[in-house]
Amino acid sequence: MYIKFDFPNFRALKKVLIQHRNFLFGLDKNSAVYKDELRAHFKMLIFVKAHALALDTETERKRLLNLLMSEMKVLKMF
């Protein structure tokens, strides 16, 4: 899967993460596709963290880091 990291705002980023996570839930966990997509999802999360740490405003940084933490909690569930 090709991932383009160009999100106009926080909502767009959150929407993409949720859509991709829902896509992951629908895959067979033993398949190679699942493992590749899970790897891609973690790459997206790493990007979110790096982007959040580079932001100037504390509010935006907290929003992205909170999104990251909630996404990690969901991924731990399955």
PDB file of N, CA, C and O in Angstrom, chain B, residues numbered from 101:
ATOM      1  N   MET B 101       0.843  -1.182   0.000  1.00  0.00           N
ATOM      2  CA  MET B 101       0.000   0.000   0.000  1.00  0.00           C
ATOM      3  C   MET B 101       0.885   1.240   0.000  1.00  0.00           C
ATOM      4  O   MET B 101       1.825   1.338   0.789  1.00  0.00           O
ATOM      5  N   TYR B 102       0.589   2.168  -0.868  1.00  0.00           N
ATOM      6  CA  TYR B 102       1.314   3.432  -0.918  1.00  0.00           C
ATOM      7  C   TYR B 102       0.652   4.412   0.035  1.00  0.00           C
ATOM      8  O   TYR B 102      -0.563   4.606  -0.013  1.00  0.00           O
ATOM      9  N   ILE B 103       1.434   5.018   0.886  1.00  0.00           N
ATOM     10  CA  ILE B 103       0.898   5.965   1.854  1.00  0.00           C
ATOM     11  C   ILE B 103       1.388   7.358   1.498  1.00  0.00           C
ATOM     12  O   ILE B 103       2.592   7.602   1.421  1.00  0.00           O
ATOM     13  N   LYS B 104       0.469   8.250   1.287  1.00  0.00           N
ATOM     14  CA  LYS B 104       0.830   9.641   1.016  1.00  0.00           C
ATOM     15  C   LYS B 104       0.534  10.451   2.274  1.00  0.00           C
ATOM     16  O   LYS B 104      -0.616  10.543   2.704  1.00  0.00           O
ATOM     17  N   PHE B 105       1.552  11.023   2.845  1.00  0.00           N
ATOM     18  CA  PHE B 105       1.391  11.784   4.080  1.00  0.00           C
ATOM     19  C   PHE B 105       1.177  13.257   3.768  1.00  0.00           C
ATOM     20  O   PHE B 105       2.071  14.078   3.974  1.00  0.00           O
ATOM     21  N   ASP B 106       0.018  13.581   3.284  1.00  0.00           N
ATOM     22  CA  ASP B 106      -0.310  14.965   2.981  1.00  0.00           C
ATOM     23  C   ASP B 106      -1.742  15.212   3.442  1.00  0.00           C
ATOM     24  O   ASP B 106      -2.684  15.081   2.661  1.00  0.00           O
ATOM     25  N   PHE B 107      -1.897  15.563   4.692  1.00  0.00           N
ATOM     26  CA  PHE B 107      -3.220  15.745   5.255  1.00  0.00           C
ATOM     27  C   PHE B 107      -3.470  17.223   5.506  1.00  0.00           C
ATOM     28  O   PHE B 107      -2.670  17.883   6.169  1.00  0.00           O
ATOM     29  N   PRO B 108      -4.575  17.750   4.983  1.00  0.00           N
ATOM     30  CA  PRO B 108      -4.827  19.181   5.124  1.00  0.00           C
ATOM     31  C   PRO B 108      -5.128  19.611   6.555  1.00  0.00           C
ATOM     32  O   PRO B 108      -4.897  20.763   6.925  1.00  0.00           O
ATOM     33  N   ASN B 109      -5.641  18.689   7.354  1.00  0.00           N
ATOM     34  CA  ASN B 109      -5.967  19.053   8.734  1.00  0.00           C
ATOM     35  C   ASN B 109      -6.067  17.800   9.604  1.00  0.00           C
ATOM     36  O   ASN B 109      -5.919  16.673   9.133  1.00  0.00           O
ATOM     37  N   PHE B 110      -6.320  18.038  10.869  1.00  0.00           N
ATOM     38  CA  PHE B 110      -6.395  16.963  11.848  1.00  0.00           C
ATOM     39  C   PHE B 110      -7.521  15.982  11.531  1.00  0.00           C
ATOM     40  O   PHE B 110      -7.344  14.770  11.651  1.00  0.00           O
ATOM     41  N   ARG B 111      -8.668  16.503  11.129  1.00  0.00           N
ATOM     42  CA  ARG B 111      -9.817  15.636  10.825  1.00  0.00           C
ATOM     43  C   ARG B 111      -9.517  14.657   9.701  1.00  0.00           C
ATOM     44  O   ARG B 111      -9.896  13.487   9.759  1.00  0.00           O
ATOM     45  N   ALA B 112      -8.833  15.152   8.678  1.00  0.00           N
ATOM     46  CA  ALA B 112      -8.503  14.288   7.542  1.00  0.00           C
ATOM     47  C   ALA B 112      -7.563  13.171   7.977  1.00  0.00           C
ATOM     48  O   ALA B 112      -7.725  12.023   7.564  1.00  0.00           O
ATOM     49  N   LEU B 113      -6.597  13.500   8.799  1.00  0.00           N
ATOM     50  CA  LEU B 113      -5.659  12.499   9.298  1.00  0.00           C
ATOM     51  C   LEU B 113      -6.379  11.458  10.146  1.00  0.00           C
ATOM     52  O   LEU B 113      -6.163  10.257   9.982  1.00  0.00           O
ATOM     53  N   LYS B 114      -7.225  11.917  11.041  1.00  0.00           N
ATOM     54  CA  LYS B 114      -7.970  11.003  11.902  1.00  0.00           C
ATOM     55  C   LYS B 114      -8.870  10.081  11.077  1.00  0.00           C
ATOM     56  O   LYS B 114      -8.984   8.890  11.365  1.00  0.00           O
ATOM     57  N   LYS B 115      -9.503  10.641  10.056  1.00  0.00           N
ATOM     58  CA  LYS B 115     -10.387   9.853   9.194  1.00  0.00           C
ATOM     59  C   LYS B 115      -9.613   8.751   8.474  1.00  0.00           C
ATOM     60  O   LYS B 115     -10.080   7.616   8.386  1.00  0.00           O
ATOM     61  N   VAL B 116      -8.439   9.085   7.964  1.00  0.00           N
ATOM     62  CA  VAL B 116      -7.620   8.089   7.262  1.00  0.00           C
ATOM     63  C   VAL B 116      -7.172   6.989   8.214  1.00  0.00           C
ATOM     64  O   VAL B 116      -7.207   5.813   7.852  1.00  0.00           O
ATOM     65  N   LEU B 117      -6.753   7.346   9.422  1.00  0.00           N
ATOM     66  CA  LEU B 117      -6.332   6.334  10.396  1.00  0.00           C
ATOM     67  C   LEU B 117      -7.483   5.403  10.761  1.00  0.00           C
ATOM     68  O   LEU B 117      -7.294   4.191  10.861  1.00  0.00           O
ATOM     69  N   ILE B 118      -8.658   5.955  10.958  1.00  0.00           N
ATOM     70  CA  ILE B 118      -9.817   5.136  11.314  1.00  0.00           C
ATOM     71  C   ILE B 118     -10.217   4.226  10.157  1.00  0.00           C
ATOM     72  O   ILE B 118     -10.522   3.053  10.370  1.00  0.00           O
ATOM     73  N   GLN B 119     -10.217   4.755   8.940  1.00  0.00           N
ATOM     74  CA  GLN B 119     -10.562   3.931   7.781  1.00  0.00           C
ATOM     75  C   GLN B 119      -9.563   2.786   7.611  1.00  0.00           C
ATOM     76  O   GLN B 119      -9.956   1.655   7.326  1.00  0.00           O
ATOM     77  N   HIS B 120      -8.302   3.073   7.782  1.00  0.00           N
ATOM     78  CA  HIS B 120      -7.296   2.024   7.614  1.00  0.00           C
ATOM     79  C   HIS B 120      -7.399   0.993   8.737  1.00  0.00           C
ATOM     80  O   HIS B 120      -7.233  -0.202   8.494  1.00  0.00           O
ATOM     81  N   ARG B 121      -7.671   1.441   9.958  1.00  0.00           N
ATOM     82  CA  ARG B 121      -7.833   0.509  11.073  1.00  0.00           C
ATOM     83  C   ARG B 121      -9.033  -0.398  10.824  1.00  0.00           C
ATOM     84  O   ARG B 121      -8.962  -1.600  11.083  1.00  0.00           O
ATOM     85  N   ASN B 122     -10.135   0.162  10.325  1.00  0.00           N
ATOM     86  CA  ASN B 122     -11.310  -0.650  10.019  1.00  0.00           C
ATOM     87  C   ASN B 122     -11.008  -1.655   8.914  1.00  0.00           C
ATOM     88  O   ASN B 122     -11.505  -2.781   8.940  1.00  0.00           O
ATOM     89  N   PHE B 123     -10.201  -1.251   7.955  1.00  0.00           N
ATOM     90  CA  PHE B 123      -9.756  -2.163   6.903  1.00  0.00           C
ATOM     91  C   PHE B 123      -8.953  -3.311   7.514  1.00  0.00           C
ATOM     92  O   PHE B 123      -9.112  -4.462   7.105  1.00  0.00           O
ATOM     93  N   LEU B 124      -8.100  -3.010   8.482  1.00  0.00           N
ATOM     94  CA  LEU B 124      -7.304  -4.049   9.149  1.00  0.00           C
ATOM     95  C   LEU B 124      -8.194  -5.057   9.875  1.00  0.00           C
ATOM     96  O   LEU B 124      -7.930  -6.259   9.852  1.00  0.00           O
ATOM     97  N   PHE B 125      -9.251  -4.558  10.519  1.00  0.00           N
ATOM     98  CA  PHE B 125     -10.150  -5.446  11.252  1.00  0.00           C
ATOM     99  C   PHE B 125     -10.801  -6.474  10.336  1.00  0.00           C
ATOM    100  O   PHE B 125     -11.136  -7.572  10.781  1.00  0.00           O
ATOM    101  N   GLY B 126     -10.985  -6.136   9.070  1.00  0.00           N
ATOM    102  CA  GLY B 126     -11.643  -7.030   8.129  1.00  0.00           C
ATOM    103  C   GLY B 126     -10.737  -8.077   7.509  1.00  0.00           C
ATOM    104  O   GLY B 126     -11.218  -8.970   6.811  1.00  0.00           O
ATOM    105  N   LEU B 127      -9.437  -7.987   7.749  1.00  0.00           N
ATOM    106  CA  LEU B 127      -8.496  -8.930   7.132  1.00  0.00           C
ATOM    107  C   LEU B 127      -8.271 -10.158   8.001  1.00  0.00           C
ATOM    108  O   LEU B 127      -8.448 -10.115   9.219  1.00  0.00           O
ATOM    109  N   ASP B 128      -7.882 -11.246   7.362  1.00  0.00           N
ATOM    110  CA  ASP B 128      -7.493 -12.459   8.073  1.00  0.00           C
ATOM    111  C   ASP B 128      -6.149 -12.207   8.744  1.00  0.00           C
ATOM    112  O   ASP B 128      -5.183 -11.822   8.086  1.00  0.00           O
ATOM    113  N   LYS B 129      -6.092 -12.423  10.043  1.00  0.00           N
ATOM    114  CA  LYS B 129      -4.883 -12.086  10.798  1.00  0.00           C
ATOM    115  C   LYS B 129      -3.679 -12.962  10.471  1.00  0.00           C
ATOM    116  O   LYS B 129      -2.558 -12.627  10.853  1.00  0.00           O
ATOM    117  N   ASN B 130      -3.881 -14.047   9.790  1.00  0.00           N
ATOM    118  CA  ASN B 130      -2.762 -14.920   9.428  1.00  0.00           C
ATOM    119  C   ASN B 130      -2.234 -14.653   8.023  1.00  0.00           C
ATOM    120  O   ASN B 130      -1.271 -15.285   7.591  1.00  0.00           O
ATOM    121  N   SER B 131      -2.853 -13.730   7.317  1.00  0.00           N
ATOM    122  CA  SER B 131      -2.460 -13.488   5.929  1.00  0.00           C
ATOM    123  C   SER B 131      -1.262 -12.540   5.847  1.00  0.00           C
ATOM    124  O   SER B 131      -0.996 -11.757   6.759  1.00  0.00           O
ATOM    125  N   ALA B 132      -0.561 -12.638   4.737  1.00  0.00           N
ATOM    126  CA  ALA B 132       0.584 -11.755   4.491  1.00  0.00           C
ATOM    127  C   ALA B 132       0.115 -10.319   4.271  1.00  0.00           C
ATOM    128  O   ALA B 132       0.807  -9.368   4.632  1.00  0.00           O
ATOM    129  N   VAL B 133      -1.062 -10.173   3.677  1.00  0.00           N
ATOM    130  CA  VAL B 133      -1.608  -8.832   3.440  1.00  0.00           C
ATOM    131  C   VAL B 133      -1.839  -8.124   4.773  1.00  0.00           C
ATOM    132  O   VAL B 133      -1.532  -6.941   4.917  1.00  0.00           O
ATOM    133  N   TYR B 134      -2.380  -8.856   5.742  1.00  0.00           N
ATOM    134  CA  TYR B 134      -2.619  -8.278   7.066  1.00  0.00           C
ATOM    135  C   TYR B 134      -1.318  -7.773   7.675  1.00  0.00           C
ATOM    136  O   TYR B 134      -1.265  -6.664   8.207  1.00  0.00           O
ATOM    137  N   LYS B 135      -0.283  -8.578   7.598  1.00  0.00           N
ATOM    138  CA  LYS B 135       1.002  -8.192   8.184  1.00  0.00           C
ATOM    139  C   LYS B 135       1.584  -6.973   7.483  1.00  0.00           C
ATOM    140  O   LYS B 135       2.140  -6.089   8.134  1.00  0.00           O
ATOM    141  N   ASP B 136       1.462  -6.919   6.166  1.00  0.00           N
ATOM    142  CA  ASP B 136       1.952  -5.756   5.420  1.00  0.00           C
ATOM    143  C   ASP B 136       1.157  -4.498   5.766  1.00  0.00           C
ATOM    144  O   ASP B 136       1.729  -3.423   5.948  1.00  0.00           O
ATOM    145  N   GLU B 137      -0.148  -4.640   5.855  1.00  0.00           N
ATOM    146  CA  GLU B 137      -0.993  -3.488   6.169  1.00  0.00           C
ATOM    147  C   GLU B 137      -0.787  -3.024   7.607  1.00  0.00           C
ATOM    148  O   GLU B 137      -0.821  -1.826   7.884  1.00  0.00           O
ATOM    149  N   LEU B 138      -0.576  -3.963   8.517  1.00  0.00           N
ATOM    150  CA  LEU B 138      -0.300  -3.595   9.903  1.00  0.00           C
ATOM    151  C   LEU B 138       1.013  -2.823   9.990  1.00  0.00           C
ATOM    152  O   LEU B 138       1.118  -1.840  10.724  1.00  0.00           O
ATOM    153  N   ARG B 139       1.996  -3.268   9.246  1.00  0.00           N
ATOM    154  CA  ARG B 139       3.279  -2.567   9.182  1.00  0.00           C
ATOM    155  C   ARG B 139       3.080  -1.152   8.624  1.00  0.00           C
ATOM    156  O   ARG B 139       3.670  -0.196   9.128  1.00  0.00           O
ATOM    157  N   ALA B 140       2.260  -1.022   7.600  1.00  0.00           N
ATOM    158  CA  ALA B 140       1.972   0.290   7.015  1.00  0.00           C
ATOM    159  C   ALA B 140       1.251   1.189   8.019  1.00  0.00           C
ATOM    160  O   ALA B 140       1.493   2.395   8.072  1.00  0.00           O
ATOM    161  N   HIS B 141       0.363   0.587   8.815  1.00  0.00           N
ATOM    162  CA  HIS B 141      -0.369   1.370   9.810  1.00  0.00           C
ATOM    163  C   HIS B 141       0.589   1.911  10.870  1.00  0.00           C
ATOM    164  O   HIS B 141       0.476   3.065  11.284  1.00  0.00           O
ATOM    165  N   PHE B 142       1.527   1.081  11.306  1.00  0.00           N
ATOM    166  CA  PHE B 142       2.501   1.547  12.287  1.00  0.00           C
ATOM    167  C   PHE B 142       3.402   2.627  11.703  1.00  0.00           C
ATOM    168  O   PHE B 142       3.822   3.536  12.418  1.00  0.00           O
ATOM    169  N   LYS B 143       3.703   2.536  10.417  1.00  0.00           N
ATOM    170  CA  LYS B 143       4.489   3.596   9.773  1.00  0.00           C
ATOM    171  C   LYS B 143       3.715   4.908   9.784  1.00  0.00           C
ATOM    172  O   LYS B 143       4.297   5.975   9.981  1.00  0.00           O
ATOM    173  N   MET B 144       2.400   4.829   9.572  1.00  0.00           N
ATOM    174  CA  MET B 144       1.578   6.038   9.644  1.00  0.00           C
ATOM    175  C   MET B 144       1.623   6.626  11.050  1.00  0.00           C
ATOM    176  O   MET B 144       1.720   7.841  11.222  1.00  0.00           O
ATOM    177  N   LEU B 145       1.552   5.752  12.055  1.00  0.00           N
ATOM    178  CA  LEU B 145       1.569   6.233  13.432  1.00  0.00           C
ATOM    179  C   LEU B 145       2.914   6.855  13.789  1.00  0.00           C
ATOM    180  O   LEU B 145       2.967   7.842  14.523  1.00  0.00           O
ATOM    181  N   ILE B 146       3.988   6.291  13.277  1.00  0.00           N
ATOM    182  CA  ILE B 146       5.314   6.878  13.504  1.00  0.00           C
ATOM    183  C   ILE B 146       5.379   8.264  12.872  1.00  0.00           C
ATOM    184  O   ILE B 146       5.938   9.195  13.453  1.00  0.00           O
ATOM    185  N   PHE B 147       4.805   8.392  11.681  1.00  0.00           N
ATOM    186  CA  PHE B 147       4.754   9.699  11.031  1.00  0.00           C
ATOM    187  C   PHE B 147       3.960  10.690  11.873  1.00  0.00           C
ATOM    188  O   PHE B 147       4.369  11.841  12.026  1.00  0.00           O
ATOM    189  N   VAL B 148       2.832  10.252  12.418  1.00  0.00           N
ATOM    190  CA  VAL B 148       2.002  11.132  13.243  1.00  0.00           C
ATOM    191  C   VAL B 148       2.807  11.629  14.441  1.00  0.00           C
ATOM    192  O   VAL B 148       2.757  12.812  14.777  1.00  0.00           O
ATOM    193  N   LYS B 149       3.543  10.735  15.077  1.00  0.00           N
ATOM    194  CA  LYS B 149       4.342  11.128  16.241  1.00  0.00           C
ATOM    195  C   LYS B 149       5.429  12.121  15.843  1.00  0.00           C
ATOM    196  O   LYS B 149       5.622  13.132  16.518  1.00  0.00           O
ATOM    197  N   ALA B 150       6.130  11.844  14.764  1.00  0.00           N
ATOM    198  CA  ALA B 150       7.192  12.747  14.314  1.00  0.00           C
ATOM    199  C   ALA B 150       6.624  14.112  13.946  1.00  0.00           C
ATOM    200  O   ALA B 150       7.213  15.145  14.261  1.00  0.00           O
ATOM    201  N   HIS B 151       5.485  14.106  13.282  1.00  0.00           N
ATOM    202  CA  HIS B 151       4.853  15.361  12.892  1.00  0.00           C
ATOM    203  C   HIS B 151       4.392  16.131  14.131  1.00  0.00           C
ATOM    204  O   HIS B 151       4.543  17.351  14.198  1.00  0.00           O
ATOM    205  N   ALA B 152       3.836  15.424  15.100  1.00  0.00           N
ATOM    206  CA  ALA B 152       3.355  16.078  16.319  1.00  0.00           C
ATOM    207  C   ALA B 152       4.503  16.727  17.080  1.00  0.00           C
ATOM    208  O   ALA B 152       4.363  17.839  17.589  1.00  0.00           O
ATOM    209  N   LEU B 153       5.621  16.044  17.159  1.00  0.00           N
ATOM    210  CA  LEU B 153       6.754  16.590  17.899  1.00  0.00           C
ATOM    211  C   LEU B 153       7.373  17.798  17.200  1.00  0.00           C
ATOM    212  O   LEU B 153       8.042  18.610  17.838  1.00  0.00           O
ATOM    213  N   ALA B 154       7.156  17.915  15.906  1.00  0.00           N
ATOM    214  CA  ALA B 154       7.717  19.037  15.151  1.00  0.00           C
ATOM    215  C   ALA B 154       6.802  20.262  15.133  1.00  0.00           C
ATOM    216  O   ALA B 154       7.204  21.326  14.661  1.00  0.00           O
ATOM    217  N   LEU B 155       5.594  20.123  15.635  1.00  0.00           N
ATOM    218  CA  LEU B 155       4.654  21.251  15.610  1.00  0.00           C
ATOM    219  C   LEU B 155       5.048  22.337  16.604  1.00  0.00           C
ATOM    220  O   LEU B 155       5.652  22.069  17.642  1.00  0.00           O
ATOM    221  N   ASP B 156       4.695  23.554  16.260  1.00  0.00           N
ATOM    222  CA  ASP B 156       5.019  24.692  17.119  1.00  0.00           C
ATOM    223  C   ASP B 156       3.999  24.893  18.234  1.00  0.00           C
ATOM    224  O   ASP B 156       4.359  25.263  19.351  1.00  0.00           O
ATOM    225  N   THR B 157       2.743  24.653  17.934  1.00  0.00           N
ATOM    226  CA  THR B 157       1.705  24.925  18.928  1.00  0.00           C
ATOM    227  C   THR B 157       1.479  23.718  19.826  1.00  0.00           C
ATOM    228  O   THR B 157       1.407  22.579  19.364  1.00  0.00           O
ATOM    229  N   GLU B 158       1.372  23.989  21.087  1.00  0.00           N
ATOM    230  CA  GLU B 158       1.187  22.938  22.087  1.00  0.00           C
ATOM    231  C   GLU B 158      -0.166  22.236  21.919  1.00  0.00           C
ATOM    232  O   GLU B 158      -0.265  21.025  22.116  1.00  0.00           O
ATOM    233  N   THR B 159      -1.193  22.985  21.561  1.00  0.00           N
ATOM    234  CA  THR B 159      -2.529  22.412  21.404  1.00  0.00           C
ATOM    235  C   THR B 159      -2.555  21.367  20.299  1.00  0.00           C
ATOM    236  O   THR B 159      -3.063  20.263  20.495  1.00  0.00           O
ATOM    237  N   GLU B 160      -2.010  21.710  19.143  1.00  0.00           N
ATOM    238  CA  GLU B 160      -1.983  20.757  18.028  1.00  0.00           C
ATOM    239  C   GLU B 160      -1.114  19.551  18.361  1.00  0.00           C
ATOM    240  O   GLU B 160      -1.444  18.422  17.997  1.00  0.00           O
ATOM    241  N   ARG B 161      -0.026  19.787  19.039  1.00  0.00           N
ATOM    242  CA  ARG B 161       0.862  18.691  19.434  1.00  0.00           C
ATOM    243  C   ARG B 161       0.121  17.713  20.343  1.00  0.00           C
ATOM    244  O   ARG B 161       0.212  16.499  20.165  1.00  0.00           O
ATOM    245  N   LYS B 162      -0.607  18.246  21.310  1.00  0.00           N
ATOM    246  CA  LYS B 162      -1.356  17.387  22.233  1.00  0.00           C
ATOM    247  C   LYS B 162      -2.445  16.607  21.505  1.00  0.00           C
ATOM    248  O   LYS B 162      -2.667  15.431  21.792  1.00  0.00           O
ATOM    249  N   ARG B 163      -3.124  17.260  20.563  1.00  0.00           N
ATOM    250  CA  ARG B 163      -4.184  16.571  19.809  1.00  0.00           C
ATOM    251  C   ARG B 163      -3.621  15.381  19.044  1.00  0.00           C
ATOM    252  O   ARG B 163      -4.198  14.293  19.064  1.00  0.00           O
ATOM    253  N   LEU B 164      -2.491  15.590  18.369  1.00  0.00           N
ATOM    254  CA  LEU B 164      -1.906  14.499  17.592  1.00  0.00           C
ATOM    255  C   LEU B 164      -1.364  13.396  18.486  1.00  0.00           C
ATOM    256  O   LEU B 164      -1.514  12.215  18.171  1.00  0.00           O
ATOM    257  N   LEU B 165      -0.740  13.762  19.590  1.00  0.00           N
ATOM    258  CA  LEU B 165      -0.224  12.736  20.497  1.00  0.00           C
ATOM    259  C   LEU B 165      -1.358  11.957  21.154  1.00  0.00           C
ATOM    260  O   LEU B 165      -1.231  10.753  21.374  1.00  0.00           O
ATOM    261  N   ASN B 166      -2.461  12.623  21.468  1.00  0.00           N
ATOM    262  CA  ASN B 166      -3.628  11.914  22.009  1.00  0.00           C
ATOM    263  C   ASN B 166      -4.215  10.957  20.978  1.00  0.00           C
ATOM    264  O   ASN B 166      -4.609   9.840  21.312  1.00  0.00           O
ATOM    265  N   LEU B 167      -4.271  11.397  19.728  1.00  0.00           N
ATOM    266  CA  LEU B 167      -4.735  10.521  18.650  1.00  0.00           C
ATOM    267  C   LEU B 167      -3.824   9.300  18.538  1.00  0.00           C
ATOM    268  O   LEU B 167      -4.296   8.174  18.380  1.00  0.00           O
ATOM    269  N   LEU B 168      -2.546   9.530  18.621  1.00  0.00           N
ATOM    270  CA  LEU B 168      -1.573   8.441  18.547  1.00  0.00           C
ATOM    271  C   LEU B 168      -1.782   7.445  19.685  1.00  0.00           C
ATOM    272  O   LEU B 168      -1.801   6.236  19.456  1.00  0.00           O
ATOM    273  N   MET B 169      -1.937   7.940  20.888  1.00  0.00           N
ATOM    274  CA  MET B 169      -2.116   7.057  22.042  1.00  0.00           C
ATOM    275  C   MET B 169      -3.422   6.268  21.950  1.00  0.00           C
ATOM    276  O   MET B 169      -3.446   5.081  22.275  1.00  0.00           O
ATOM    277  N   SER B 170      -4.494   6.903  21.518  1.00  0.00           N
ATOM    278  CA  SER B 170      -5.762   6.178  21.405  1.00  0.00           C
ATOM    279  C   SER B 170      -5.675   5.107  20.322  1.00  0.00           C
ATOM    280  O   SER B 170      -6.240   4.023  20.471  1.00  0.00           O
ATOM    281  N   GLU B 171      -4.974   5.406  19.238  1.00  0.00           N
ATOM    282  CA  GLU B 171      -4.811   4.424  18.166  1.00  0.00           C
ATOM    283  C   GLU B 171      -3.977   3.234  18.645  1.00  0.00           C
ATOM    284  O   GLU B 171      -4.267   2.091  18.292  1.00  0.00           O
ATOM    285  N   MET B 172      -2.958   3.496  19.437  1.00  0.00           N
ATOM    286  CA  MET B 172      -2.124   2.411  19.966  1.00  0.00           C
ATOM    287  C   MET B 172      -2.942   1.513  20.901  1.00  0.00           C
ATOM    288  O   MET B 172      -2.769   0.294  20.897  1.00  0.00           O
ATOM    289  N   LYS B 173      -3.823   2.105  21.695  1.00  0.00           N
ATOM    290  CA  LYS B 173      -4.674   1.313  22.585  1.00  0.00           C
ATOM    291  C   LYS B 173      -5.584   0.391  21.788  1.00  0.00           C
ATOM    292  O   LYS B 173      -5.771  -0.771  22.150  1.00  0.00           O
ATOM    293  N   VAL B 174      -6.146   0.906  20.706  1.00  0.00           N
ATOM    294  CA  VAL B 174      -7.031   0.097  19.862  1.00  0.00           C
ATOM    295  C   VAL B 174      -6.248  -1.045  19.227  1.00  0.00           C
ATOM    296  O   VAL B 174      -6.733  -2.176  19.177  1.00  0.00           O
ATOM    297  N   LEU B 175      -5.050  -0.761  18.746  1.00  0.00           N
ATOM    298  CA  LEU B 175      -4.251  -1.807  18.101  1.00  0.00           C
ATOM    299  C   LEU B 175      -3.831  -2.893  19.083  1.00  0.00           C
ATOM    300  O   LEU B 175      -3.669  -4.048  18.688  1.00  0.00           O
ATOM    301  N   LYS B 176      -3.655  -2.549  20.342  1.00  0.00           N
ATOM    302  CA  LYS B 176      -3.299  -3.553  21.351  1.00  0.00           C
ATOM    303  C   LYS B 176      -4.445  -4.528  21.596  1.00  0.00           C
ATOM    304  O   LYS B 176      -4.221  -5.656  22.034  1.00  0.00           O
ATOM    305  N   MET B 177      -5.671  -4.095  21.314  1.00  0.00           N
ATOM    306  CA  MET B 177      -6.837  -4.941  21.560  1.00  0.00           C
ATOM    307  C   MET B 177      -6.907  -6.140  20.632  1.00  0.00           C
ATOM    308  O   MET B 177      -7.511  -7.159  20.965  1.00  0.00           O
ATOM    309  N   PHE B 178      -6.288  -6.014  19.467  1.00  0.00           N
ATOM    310  CA  PHE B 178      -6.367  -7.152  18.550  1.00  0.00           C
ATOM    311  C   PHE B 178      -5.055  -7.547  18.068  1.00  0.00           C
ATOM    312  O   PHE B 178      -4.942  -8.491  17.286  1.00  0.00           O
TER     313      PHE B 178
END
